[in-house]
């Protein structure tokens, strides 16, 4: 396949008339065509390379697990499925940092540190609740609400937490930025998103109250696990979570 030739570039420019009237898109194509001529690379390969670079810059990976988009007030987080927790339910843990004390309890294992995730939410302007402690059980987490969606390679759409997590009680998910930076650092559980109101998790679920560990053992708010009918079945499959700050009405 031959790269764009000078003749084809010249013809393209004549077609569009005055060079000053060429659109930005046309100018981009012409620039790529000249680059292809110099590098002896077909135009379509250059376009593909530009697109691939864009995906790499805006899609988190193991090596770059946290991407902050201040303009759109969102944080993207790279995680992997804990395969055991597609089959085994737990009463609390949703997303946990891989080196945290509760890493094996989470349905999704994150590769970004929980404090880095906290700082990312601060950076996009999210306001923390900081209203819970170990002792004020029965209360609900406060802080800005976050719309959390999930996607992965080949899905080509975003799913809600209701789609990817099974919730035995069925109250669903209302994720808020609890904050809890000091408790999160001290306890080092790695909790990024707890599935009930939590005094340690950076974010947690306001659909269920904060309860004691003792009560959770015998009478939990609910039981959660990954939805086997929706999530990829391969062990440790990547799942990208996108946390968007909910617009206030």
N, C-alpha and C positions, 0 to 999 in steps of 0.2 A: 504494500500500500504506500503510494508516494505522498510525501508531505505537501502542504500547500505551496504552489509555485508563485513566483513574482507576477506572472501573467494573471493567475486566478485572483491574487490580491488586488492587482490594478483594476481588473474587470469589476470586482466587488465595489471598489471605491467609485468607479465611474457610474455604476448602477445607482448608487445612492446620491449622486450629484455632488454638490459643494461639500468639501470635507468639513467645513464649519457646521454643517447641518446634520452631521452624523450623530446618532444617539450614543449614549454611554455604552449601551449593550453592543452596538455595532463597533464602536471604538475598541471595546474589550476583545471582540472577535478578531479584529484586524491586528491588534497587538499580539494575540496568541498566535495568529497565523505567521507574523514576522518571526516570533520566537521559534515556531516550529521550523521555519525555513532555516534559521541560523543553527538550530540544534539538530536539524535533520530528523524531527519527530512529527508524526502526523498530528493534525489539529485536534482530532477527537481524543487522542491520548493525553494531550496537555489539559484539555477540559476535564477529563476524568481525574487527572492528578490533582487539579485545583479542588474538585469536589471532594476527593478523598481526604485531602488535607483539612478541608472544612469540617468534615465529620470527625476527624481525629481531634481537632481543636475544641469541639463542642460536645463530644460524647465522652463521659468519664471512662477510665480504664483502671486496671489493677495498679499501674504505675502512676496514674494521675486520677485518683478516685473521687475527687471533689471539684466540681466546676461551679463557679459563682457567676451569675448573670445579674448584675446590679440594675441594668436598664429594665429588664422584665421582672425583677425582684423574685428570682428563683435560684434554687440550689439543686444541682444534679449530683447524685450519689451512686457510686459503683458498689454493688453488692453481689454476693453469690448465694445460691440456695443451700441451706443446710439440709441435705436429702433426708436425714432422719426425721426432721420436723415437717415433712410432707405427710408422714404417717402417724407421728406421735404428737399429741396436743400438749399445750402448756397454758397456764392461766395468766401469763403476763408479758412475755418477751416477744417483740416483733423484729426489730432491727438492732443488732449489737455489733460493736467494733470487734474485729477478729482477735485482738489481743486483750480484750476486756475479760474480767473474771466470769462473766456470764455468756461468753461468746458461743458456747455450744448449745445454749438454751434458745437462742434466737432463731426465728424462721429464716431470716436473711442475715448473712454475715457481711458487715461493711468493711471496706479497706481504708476508710478515712477515720482518723482518731475522733472520738466523741467531742473533745474540746475544740478541735478544728471545725467540726460541724456546728457547734455552738457559735463560734466566731463568724462563720459564714452566714448564719441567720442574722446575726447582729449587723453584718456588712450590708445585707439587702434591706435593712431598716425594720426588721421584725422586733416587736416589743415583747419582752419576757414577762411571765406571770409572777414567778417566785413566791407563790402563795402557799405552797405545801411544805410540810415537814414530816418527819417520821411519826409524830404523835397526833397530827390533826386528821385522823381517819374520818371517812364519810364525806369529805369535801372533794370538789372537782378542780382539776387543773385549770388555771387561767393563762392568759397570754394571747397573743395574736393567733388567729386560726390559720392553718396552712392546708391548702389543697394538695394532697399527695397522690401522684399517679405513678404507674409502673410501665416500663417497656423493655424490650430486649431485641436482639438481632433477629430480623426476619418478621417481627410482629407488625411493624408499620402502623401502629396506633398506640394509644395510651389507655391503660386500664386503671380503675379505681382500687383502693384497698379492699373494698367489698367484693371485687372480682377475684383478687388473688389470695385473700385470707378467708378461711372458714371461721365463723364466730358462732359458737353453739347457742348462745342466748339471743343473738340476732339484733342487738341494739346498734351495731355498726361502728363507724369510726369518725370521730370528730377530733382531729389532731390539732393540738395547740402547742405553742412555744412556751413550755413551762420554765425554761431557763436552767436553774439548779446547777450553775457552774461549779460552785464550791463543793456541793455534795457529790457531783459527778466526778470531780477530781479526787476527792477523798476516798470515795467508795470504789472507784475504778472498775465498776461493773461493765463499762463500755456501752451502756444503754443509750441508744440514739432515738429510738421510737418504742415506747412501752405501749401496750395495748389496753391499759387502764390508766387512770390518773396516777401519776408517780412523782415522788419527791426527789428522785435521783435522775430519771431520764431527761435528756435534753428536750425532747418532745414527748407528749403522751396523749392518751385518748380520753377526752372529756365526756364520752358516752358512759363511762363507768367511774365510780368514785375511788379514791385512795383508800386501800384497806391494809390491815396489818398482815405480816407474813404468816402469823398463826392462823388468822381467819382464811387466808388464801389457801392454806393447806387443807382445810376441812369444808369451807363453803366459799369457793371462788366466785368472782363476778361472772366469769365465763371461761370457756376453753377455746383456744385458738390453734390453728395449724395452717400450713400452706394448702391452697386449693389444688389438688392433684389433677383436676380436670382442666385447669387453665395454665398453671405454671409449667415450664419445660421440665421434662422428667430426667434429663441427664444429671448425674451428680455434679454439684457445684456449678450449675449453669449460671451465667451472669444475668443479673436483673438490675436495670437502672431505675432508681427512684427519683422523681422530680418533685421537690417541695416548692410550691408557689404561695406567696403571701396572698391571702384572700383579700380581694378589694372590699373596702368598707362602703356600705350603702349609704 
